[in-house]
């Protein structure tokens, strides 16, 4: 099991302290988180993409290049690249360059994004939502398969035996190309697409029961096997909001699964979760969340990974029992959770949660 973290560079007004972190400071905070995640042994650091005033990252490849240069072992990747409004040639070049900087640690997660601002910004039409993604993903995978590409489509100029450089860092096992994942919020169509293409899949879990994605992972494995990818070592990842904090009264003894529940993380995360979810509910017409909703989401069977290290480890293990997933990543800075709490959470994920999960589920062979 791999554990990691990701960020969109949230710079929302802090609902507790009333302060707002500048984009400049937030960028430095992101780099500090990445260095610590690398130091404590986490497996993955992701940076997402938004084009709104309440997020600092509009160019994840630029931030990831800085992360790659300041880390040594951790995998670095997008979470996600909004491929529908990007040029696949340029995206490949950017991430191949990050792969060279990191000596083979770069990944790319392709998706359509949870917001639509980039469509008007880059001259794409929402009416072409599905067609844009299908075509651009097709081109990206062709570029990834070989450096010379002949291709024709609707949304960009054709390529005639074009040489796409640079190429990624050579893998130790001889494989070439970037590690490209497919992101989805959990639609069957996206699950089937990833499986049919033989690509790893990343599910975004924002709410609901831990078991909500069980049918999707089963469909993914079944479809992959039907297309000859059953033995391809494909990976399933899950992303979710979370916060890991020690109890205020916690002792210094070793962590033990099954310890009594703690409230510090749950209490600390509540106003940030409420702030973001109320904003999303207003924008998208969802029901307004309540304290009852939060208690359900943060309970053992809910989608929020909020608690002390033992609670979070137990929840990861419980979800693994349903999904048999290979990677779990957490957004710790949800609605601008303060940097001090984010750093504490990163340290605990690496030094306490990861050992507990490995004890139950085993360790990955390589970083």
C-alpha positions as CSV (number, residue, x, y, z in Angstrom):
1,X,0.0,0.0,0.0
2,X,1.3,3.4,-1.0
3,X,0.4,6.5,1.0
4,X,0.7,10.1,-0.1
5,X,-0.8,13.6,-0.1
6,X,-2.0,16.1,-2.7
7,X,-2.9,19.8,-2.9
8,X,-4.7,22.3,-5.1
9,X,-3.1,25.2,-3.4
10,X,-6.2,26.3,-1.4
11,X,-6.0,30.0,-0.4
12,X,-9.5,30.4,0.9
13,X,-10.1,32.7,3.8
14,X,-9.5,30.7,6.9
15,X,-12.9,30.2,8.5
16,X,-11.4,30.0,12.0
17,X,-8.7,32.7,12.0
18,X,-10.1,35.0,9.3
19,X,-6.7,35.2,7.5
20,X,-5.8,34.5,3.9
21,X,-2.5,33.1,2.8
22,X,-1.0,34.8,-0.3
23,X,-0.3,32.8,-3.4
24,X,3.4,33.4,-2.9
25,X,3.4,32.1,0.7
26,X,1.2,29.1,-0.3
27,X,3.6,28.1,-3.0
28,X,6.4,28.1,-0.4
29,X,4.2,26.1,2.0
30,X,3.6,23.5,-0.7
31,X,7.3,23.0,-1.2
32,X,7.8,22.6,2.5
33,X,5.1,19.9,2.6
34,X,6.8,18.1,-0.2
35,X,10.2,18.1,1.5
36,X,8.7,16.8,4.7
37,X,6.6,14.1,2.9
38,X,9.8,12.9,1.2
39,X,11.7,12.9,4.5
40,X,9.1,10.8,6.4
41,X,8.8,8.2,3.7
42,X,5.5,8.9,2.0
43,X,5.2,7.5,-1.6
44,X,3.5,10.3,-3.5
45,X,3.1,14.0,-3.7
46,X,0.5,15.4,-6.0
47,X,-0.4,19.0,-7.2
48,X,-3.7,19.8,-8.8
49,X,-4.9,22.5,-11.2
50,X,-7.5,25.2,-10.8
51,X,-8.0,28.6,-12.5
52,X,-9.8,30.4,-9.7
53,X,-8.9,33.1,-7.2
54,X,-9.2,30.8,-4.2
55,X,-6.5,28.4,-5.4
56,X,-2.8,29.3,-6.0
57,X,-1.9,26.6,-8.5
58,X,-2.8,27.1,-12.1
59,X,0.3,25.5,-13.5
60,X,1.0,22.2,-11.6
61,X,3.9,21.2,-13.9
62,X,5.8,24.3,-12.8
63,X,5.3,23.6,-9.1
64,X,6.1,19.9,-9.6
65,X,9.4,20.8,-11.3
66,X,10.3,22.7,-8.1
67,X,9.1,19.8,-6.0
68,X,11.2,17.3,-8.0
69,X,14.3,19.4,-7.6
70,X,13.9,19.5,-3.8
71,X,13.0,15.9,-3.1
72,X,14.9,12.6,-3.5
73,X,12.6,9.6,-3.4
74,X,8.9,10.5,-3.4
75,X,6.9,10.1,-6.6
76,X,5.6,13.5,-7.9
77,X,2.6,13.9,-10.1
78,X,-0.5,15.9,-11.1
79,X,-3.7,15.6,-9.3
80,X,-5.1,16.2,-11.9
81,X,-4.0,17.6,-15.2
82,X,-7.2,19.0,-16.9
83,X,-6.3,17.4,-20.2
84,X,-9.5,18.7,-22.0
85,X,-8.1,22.2,-22.1
86,X,-4.4,21.4,-22.6
87,X,-2.3,20.6,-25.5
88,X,-1.2,16.9,-25.1
89,X,2.2,17.6,-26.8
90,X,3.0,20.4,-24.4
91,X,1.8,18.4,-21.4
92,X,3.9,15.4,-22.3
93,X,7.0,17.6,-22.8
94,X,6.4,19.2,-19.4
95,X,6.1,16.0,-17.5
96,X,8.9,14.3,-19.4
97,X,11.1,17.2,-18.2
98,X,9.9,16.7,-14.6
99,X,10.7,13.0,-15.0
100,X,14.3,13.9,-16.1
101,X,14.7,16.3,-13.1
102,X,13.4,13.7,-10.7
103,X,15.3,10.8,-12.3
104,X,12.2,8.8,-13.1
105,X,9.7,9.8,-10.3
106,X,7.2,11.7,-12.4
107,X,3.6,10.7,-12.9
108,X,0.7,12.3,-14.8
109,X,-3.0,11.9,-13.8
110,X,-5.3,12.9,-16.6
111,X,-8.8,14.1,-16.0
112,X,-11.5,16.6,-16.9
113,X,-11.4,18.6,-13.7
114,X,-14.1,19.4,-11.1
115,X,-14.5,23.0,-12.3
116,X,-15.1,24.4,-15.8
117,X,-13.2,27.8,-15.7
118,X,-10.4,26.5,-17.9
119,X,-12.8,25.9,-20.8
120,X,-13.5,29.6,-21.5
121,X,-10.0,30.6,-20.5
122,X,-8.3,28.4,-23.1
123,X,-11.0,28.7,-25.8
124,X,-12.6,25.3,-25.4
125,X,-16.4,24.7,-25.7
126,X,-18.3,22.9,-23.0
127,X,-20.4,21.3,-25.7
128,X,-17.2,19.4,-26.6
129,X,-16.7,18.2,-23.0
130,X,-16.5,14.5,-23.8
131,X,-15.0,14.7,-27.3
132,X,-12.2,17.0,-26.1
133,X,-11.1,14.6,-23.4
134,X,-11.4,11.5,-25.6
135,X,-9.3,13.0,-28.4
136,X,-6.6,14.5,-26.2
137,X,-6.2,11.4,-24.1
138,X,-5.8,9.4,-27.3
139,X,-3.1,11.7,-28.5
140,X,-1.3,11.8,-25.1
141,X,-1.1,8.0,-25.0
142,X,0.2,7.8,-28.6
143,X,2.9,10.3,-27.7
144,X,3.8,8.3,-24.6
145,X,4.1,5.1,-26.7
146,X,6.8,6.4,-29.0
147,X,8.7,9.6,-29.9
148,X,7.5,9.8,-33.5
149,X,3.8,10.4,-33.9
150,X,1.4,10.7,-36.9
151,X,-2.0,11.8,-35.8
152,X,-5.1,13.7,-36.9
153,X,-8.0,15.1,-34.9
154,X,-10.6,17.8,-34.5
155,X,-9.2,20.1,-31.9
156,X,-5.5,20.7,-32.7
157,X,-3.3,20.6,-35.9
158,X,-2.4,17.2,-37.3
159,X,1.0,15.6,-36.6
160,X,2.9,14.0,-39.4
161,X,5.8,11.9,-38.2
162,X,6.4,14.5,-35.5
163,X,9.3,13.9,-33.1
164,X,8.1,14.6,-29.6
165,X,11.0,15.4,-27.2
166,X,12.3,15.1,-24.6
167,X,11.6,11.5,-23.7
168,X,11.1,10.5,-20.0
169,X,13.9,9.1,-17.8
170,X,14.7,5.5,-18.7
171,X,13.1,3.1,-16.3
172,X,15.3,0.4,-14.6
173,X,13.1,-2.4,-16.0
174,X,13.5,-1.1,-19.5
175,X,10.0,0.3,-19.9
176,X,9.6,3.7,-21.6
177,X,7.1,6.4,-21.3
178,X,5.4,8.2,-18.4
179,X,3.3,6.6,-15.8
180,X,-0.1,7.9,-16.8
181,X,-3.1,7.5,-14.6
182,X,-6.8,8.2,-15.4
183,X,-8.8,10.2,-12.8
184,X,-12.5,9.9,-12.2
185,X,-15.1,10.9,-9.8
186,X,-16.6,7.5,-10.0
187,X,-18.6,7.1,-13.3
188,X,-18.8,3.7,-14.9
189,X,-17.8,5.1,-18.2
190,X,-14.5,6.5,-16.8
191,X,-13.8,3.2,-15.0
192,X,-14.3,1.3,-18.2
193,X,-12.2,3.7,-20.2
194,X,-9.2,3.4,-17.8
195,X,-9.5,-0.4,-17.7
196,X,-9.8,-0.7,-21.5
197,X,-6.7,1.4,-22.0
198,X,-4.8,-0.6,-19.4
199,X,-4.1,2.5,-17.3
200,X,-4.0,2.9,-13.5
201,X,-7.1,4.6,-12.1
202,X,-7.5,7.2,-9.4
203,X,-10.9,7.6,-7.7
204,X,-11.8,10.9,-6.0
205,X,-13.8,10.2,-2.9
206,X,-15.3,13.4,-1.5
207,X,-18.2,12.0,0.5
208,X,-20.4,9.0,1.3
209,X,-19.7,5.5,2.4
210,X,-16.3,3.8,2.1
211,X,-18.0,1.1,0.2
212,X,-19.4,3.4,-2.5
213,X,-16.6,2.6,-4.9
214,X,-16.5,-1.1,-4.4
215,X,-18.6,-1.7,-7.5
216,X,-16.4,0.6,-9.6
217,X,-13.2,-1.2,-8.6
218,X,-14.8,-4.6,-9.3
219,X,-15.9,-3.3,-12.8
220,X,-12.4,-2.0,-13.4
221,X,-10.7,-5.3,-12.6
222,X,-13.3,-7.3,-14.6
223,X,-13.0,-5.0,-17.6
224,X,-9.2,-4.9,-17.5
225,X,-9.0,-8.7,-17.4
226,X,-11.4,-8.9,-20.3
227,X,-9.1,-6.7,-22.4
228,X,-6.0,-8.7,-21.6
229,X,-4.7,-6.5,-18.7
230,X,-5.5,-8.8,-15.9
231,X,-1.8,-9.5,-15.2
232,X,-0.5,-6.1,-16.1
233,X,0.0,-5.0,-12.5
234,X,-2.6,-2.1,-12.8
235,X,-3.1,0.0,-9.7
236,X,-6.1,1.5,-8.1
237,X,-5.8,4.7,-6.1
238,X,-8.2,6.7,-3.9
239,X,-8.0,10.3,-3.0
240,X,-9.9,11.9,-0.1
241,X,-9.8,14.8,2.3
242,X,-8.1,14.1,5.6
243,X,-6.3,15.3,8.7
244,X,-4.2,13.3,11.2
245,X,-3.5,14.8,14.6
246,X,-2.5,13.3,17.9
247,X,-4.9,13.5,20.8
248,X,-4.3,16.4,23.1
249,X,-4.0,13.9,26.0
250,X,-2.2,11.2,24.0
251,X,0.7,9.4,25.8
252,X,4.1,8.7,24.4
253,X,3.6,4.9,24.2
254,X,3.6,3.0,20.9
255,X,0.6,3.2,18.5
256,X,-1.9,0.3,18.9
257,X,-4.7,-0.4,16.5
258,X,-8.1,-0.1,18.2
259,X,-7.2,2.7,20.7
260,X,-10.1,4.8,21.9
261,X,-11.4,7.5,19.5
262,X,-9.9,11.0,19.6
263,X,-11.6,14.3,18.9
264,X,-8.7,16.7,18.2
265,X,-8.5,16.1,14.5
266,X,-12.2,15.9,14.1
267,X,-12.8,19.2,15.9
268,X,-10.0,20.9,14.1
269,X,-11.1,19.8,10.6
270,X,-14.8,20.5,11.1
271,X,-14.9,24.3,10.2
272,X,-12.7,23.8,7.1
273,X,-14.8,21.0,5.8
274,X,-18.0,22.9,6.5
275,X,-16.6,26.0,4.7
276,X,-15.7,24.1,1.6
277,X,-18.7,21.9,1.4
278,X,-21.1,24.8,1.9
279,X,-19.4,26.7,-0.9
280,X,-19.6,23.7,-3.2
281,X,-23.2,23.1,-2.2
282,X,-24.1,26.7,-3.2
283,X,-22.3,26.5,-6.5
284,X,-23.6,23.1,-7.6
285,X,-27.0,22.9,-6.0
286,X,-26.1,20.2,-3.5
287,X,-27.9,19.9,-0.1
288,X,-26.3,22.2,2.5
289,X,-24.1,20.1,4.8
290,X,-24.8,20.0,8.5
291,X,-23.1,18.8,11.7
292,X,-24.9,15.5,11.3
293,X,-23.4,15.2,7.8
294,X,-19.9,15.8,9.1
295,X,-20.3,13.3,11.9
296,X,-21.4,10.7,9.4
297,X,-18.6,11.4,7.0
298,X,-16.0,11.3,9.8
299,X,-17.4,8.2,11.4
300,X,-15.6,4.8,10.8
301,X,-17.6,4.1,7.7
302,X,-17.5,7.6,6.2
303,X,-15.3,9.1,3.5
304,X,-13.3,11.6,5.7
305,X,-10.0,10.3,7.0
306,X,-10.0,12.5,10.1
307,X,-8.6,11.3,13.4
308,X,-5.5,10.2,15.3
309,X,-3.0,7.9,13.6
310,X,-4.6,4.7,14.8
311,X,-8.1,5.8,13.6
312,X,-6.8,6.8,10.2
313,X,-4.8,3.6,9.8
314,X,-7.8,1.5,10.7
315,X,-9.9,3.4,8.2
316,X,-7.4,2.8,5.4
317,X,-7.3,-0.9,6.3
318,X,-11.1,-1.1,6.3
319,X,-11.3,0.6,2.9
320,X,-8.7,-1.8,1.6
321,X,-10.9,-4.7,2.6
322,X,-13.6,-3.4,0.3
323,X,-11.5,-2.0,-2.6
324,X,-8.2,-3.8,-2.5
325,X,-6.6,-0.5,-3.6
326,X,-2.9,0.1,-4.0
327,X,-2.6,3.8,-3.2
328,X,-4.3,6.3,-0.9
329,X,-3.7,10.0,-1.0
330,X,-5.0,12.8,1.2
331,X,-5.8,16.4,0.7
332,X,-4.8,17.8,4.1
333,X,-5.1,21.6,3.3
334,X,-8.8,21.4,2.6
335,X,-10.2,25.0,2.6
336,X,-6.8,26.3,3.9
337,X,-6.2,24.2,7.0
338,X,-3.2,26.0,8.6
339,X,0.3,24.9,7.6
340,X,1.2,23.9,11.2
341,X,-1.6,21.3,11.2
342,X,-0.8,20.1,7.7
343,X,2.9,19.5,8.6
344,X,1.9,17.6,11.8
345,X,-0.4,15.5,9.7
346,X,2.3,14.7,7.1
347,X,4.7,13.7,9.8
348,X,2.2,11.4,11.4
349,X,1.2,9.8,8.1
350,X,4.8,8.8,7.5
351,X,6.0,7.9,11.0
352,X,2.8,6.3,12.5
353,X,0.0,5.7,10.0
354,X,2.2,4.1,7.3
355,X,3.9,1.6,9.7
356,X,0.5,0.5,11.0
357,X,-0.8,0.0,7.5
358,X,2.2,-1.9,6.5
359,X,1.9,-4.1,9.6
360,X,-1.6,-5.1,8.4
361,X,-1.3,-5.0,4.6
362,X,2.4,-5.4,3.9
363,X,4.9,-3.1,2.3
364,X,5.5,-2.1,-1.3
365,X,8.6,-3.5,-2.9
366,X,9.9,-0.3,-4.3
367,X,9.4,3.4,-3.8
